[in-house]
Amino acid sequence: MTPWITRAIALTAGCLTLLAPVAAQADALWLQPHADGAQALAGTVTQPAPSLPPLQAVRAVQGDAQPLQASVQAASIQVQRPQGRGGAAAPDLRLQARHVDPKGVLTYYQAKLGRQDTKAQSDLELVPTTPGGNAFKLVWKGQTVPATRVNVDTSAGWSRTLTPAADGTVQLETPFAGLYVMEVSARINGSAMVDGTKYEDVRHTATLSFEVVR
């Protein structure tokens, strides 16, 4: 459970409405490997946004608990990983943040780099059913929920919208080398109280990114 989220009501899987996909990653943050760690960007993989929205409560962790330094810049968030822990064997990296737009819409961003962890740690998270696998399930507060549709964007310029199988999982083919970013968004059916302010429109956006090497 993300510690920086405070709410007036307890949310359950039944309070979640998945949003139909629009332009992939248009309103999401996603992670890609960078230098000694990773960087979070907005926009699409092939056309990152020139700037990030104003963000609050930015937090990055590696594995199940290790906090990481996150430096918020104009167009990206730079995350430093410990020396010697990078590469394919590095634990999954997660970044969380929130944003309130001019219309008062509260959005929680939950981005993950890597597909080794099969247990979700963020409120809304796409997780592989097996470490490093290509089948994924969507988890909301520890409960598996039907994904409906999932956006996929890649550094090769290839994009898809995935629909779930009968068991609710989505299967992603990875025919190209490069970075793959999966994204799903949801709206909460209810209000939320954060730092003394009540928000009637609350959304969550989750991304999962990983590299494929040929």
Number of C-alpha atoms within 10 A of each C-alpha: 11 12 6 15 15 13 16 12 10 9 16 13 15 10 13 18 15 20 17 12 17 12 10 22 26 14 17 24 30 31 30 21 20 13 11 16 22 21 23 25 24 22 19 21 21 12 11 18 15 11 13 19 16 12 16 13 12 16 19 25 20 20 14 14 10 11 15 18 15 20 14 16 11 10 16 22 22 22 25 20 23 13 8 8 13 16 10 14 9 17 18 19 27 26 25 22 19 21 18 17 11 7 7 13 14 22 22 26 25 29 30 30 26 23 24 20 18 16 15 21 21 22 20 27 27 31 28 24 19 14 13 15 14 15 18 23 21 24 21 21 17 17 12 18 18 19 23 19 18 24 21 21 22 23 17 13 13 12 15 14 15 17 17 17 13 8 8 16 23 23 16 18 8 14 9 16 13 15 19 24 25 26 27 27 27 22 17 19 16 15 16 21 15 14 9 10 9 15 16 15 17 20 21 23 25 25 28 28 24 22 20 12 9 7
